């Protein structure tokens, strides 16, 4: 039986005097994918930010490996990779420099994989171009290159949280990303993601529709 990676109990979140979701409960086991769905404004991004520890205005409990996440925060953070909807690259740095910086602050990322990661996302020959001179899609690829730097020995009981990862990515890029996600979960990782695109990952994808938990 795969480990119970994440357990969410009675989660409640209100923003701008509107309840996004309440009494929200779900489990995520190792090696599984959870697709968070819902109409615009249903709280998808807010939920992902709560799960990442980036938003604290909520009620309820989140457990990681059956321990309160607040009590194992360091372990949880070392097992987590979050890629948000907005591009988060330093414009004055190159893709290579951005990824080197990420590897220094996230021990789960292997700096020796930077070159192969950039190639995997189609940024070969752009490694030393300032990010301010890249297109929106290329900047997204710099972010996504982190998925190809996540050290395989850290896959087990780790979690990727991805907010609209396929935005501004062409068909070939989407296929490569789906293959990477499949490889990751087949080797013990877990994924929570949002996307408006149909998923063709080749694995069972669990669904969580926030429209069922709002008011």
N, C-alpha and C positions, 0 to 999 in steps of 0.2 A: 504494500500500500504506500503510495507516494505521501511524502510529508505534507501536513497541513501548513502551508506557507503563510497564508494571511487569513485572518478571521476578523470580520467587521461586524460589530454588534450595536444595534440601536443608534445608528449614526443620524444626527440631525444637523442641518445647516440652513441658516437663514441669512440672506443678503438683501440690503435695501428694503427691509421690512417685508420681504417675500420669502416664504419657505421653499427652498429648492428641493429638499428631500427630508423625510423623517422616518424613523423606525426602519432605516435601511440596514439590511443584513445580507451578507454573502460570505462564502468561503472561496479560497483559491488554493488548490493543491499544486505541488511542484510538478513541472512539466505540462502545465495547462495554459491556455490563452483565454482571457476574459475580454470580450468586446463590450465596452460601455456605450450604450446608445441613448438616444433621446433627442427631442426637438431642440432647436436653438434656445438657450436660456434655461435648460433643464438642470444645469449644474454639472455637466460632464467635466469641464476643466477645473471647477472648484473641487470636485471629488478627487481628481488626480493630484491636485496641489495639497489637499489634506493628506492623502496617502503618502506623499513625499515629505511631509513635515513643513511645507512652505506656507500653509494657511492653518491657523490655530483656532479660528472662530467657529468651533463646532462642539457638539456634545456626542457622547458615545465612546466606545472603546475599539481600538485597533490592536490586534495581537499579531506578532510575528513569531513563527515557530512556537506558538502557544505561550508566549510571554508578552506582557503588555509592552507595546512598542516604545513607550516612554522610558521603560526600564532597560531596554536593550538598544537604545538609539544608535550607539556607535556601531554595533554589529549590523543593525538594519541599514544604516547609511553605507557601510562598506559592501553590502550585498545589493545595493540599489543603483540603477542607472535611469535617470529621468531625462527625456528629451521633450521639451515643450513645443507648443505650436509656433511660438515666435522664435525667430532666428536669434541665437545667442552666441555670436562670434565677435571677437574683438576686431573691429574694422581695420585698425592700423597694423594688424599682424597678418602673416600669411597663413594658409591652411596648415602647413607643417608646424608653424609656431603656435597656432591655436591648439592643436592637438598635443603638442609638447606641454603646453600650459595645463591642459585638462589632465594629462597623465601625472603631473606633479601633485595635483590636489585630489585625485581619485585613484587610490591604490588598486582598484579593480581593473584599471586600464593599463595595458602593456605598451610602453613607449616603443618597444622594438617592432611593433606591428603597424606603426604609423604609415610607412611607405606602402605596405600591402593594403592597408585600409583605404588610403587615398585612391589607390588604383581600383579597389573594389567598388568605390562609389563614382568612378569615372572622372577623377580629378588628376590623373597623371598629366604631367606637363603644366599643371596649375599649382604645384606644391609651393612655389615661391612667389606667387602673385598676391599682392595685398588684397585682403578680403573686400575692401571698399571698391575694388575694381571688378569684382565678380558679380554675376547675375544673381537674382534671388534664388533661383534653383540651385546654383552652385554653392551658395552659402548654406542652403539646407543640407546639401551633401556633406559639407564640412561637419555639420552637427551629426549627421547620420553615420559618418565615418567612425564615431565612437563605438557604434554597435559592432564594428569589425575589429576593435581594439580590446574588447572585453575578454580578459584572459580565460581560456577554456577551463583551467583548473578551478575557476571561481563560478562556473555555471551552476553547479548544484546548489539548490536552495537560494538562488539569487532571483532578482526581479527587475524586469525592464518595464517602465511606465512611459508610454509613448502617446503624445497628444497630436493627432493628425499627422503621423509620420510620412504619409505618402503625398502630402501637399507639394505642388510644384515639382514633382518628380516624374520623369517620362516613363514610358511603358517598360523599357529595359531596366531602369532603375528600380521600379516597383517590383519586378520579378526577382531581381537580386536581393532586395530587402526581404521579400517573402521567403526566399530560400534561406537567408540568414536567420530569420525568426524560427523557421522550421528546424534548422540545425541546432539552434540554441535550446528550444524546448525538448528536442529529442535527446539532449545531453543534460537534462535536469533543470534547465531554467524555466522561468514563468514570465508571462507577459500580460499586462493590462494596457489596453489601447483604446483610443477613439479613432474612428475614421468614417467618412461618408462613402468610401469606395467599397465595392464588394471584395471580400477577402477570398483569395484562392491559395491559401497556405498549404493545403494538403493535410490538415489536421483538424480534429474536432475543436470548434470554437464555442465556448460558453458565452451566453448573452446576459447582459444586465441592462434593462431598459429603465432609465430614470423617470420616464413618464409615468411609470407604475408606482413611484414612490413620492411624487410631489403632490402639491395641492393646487 
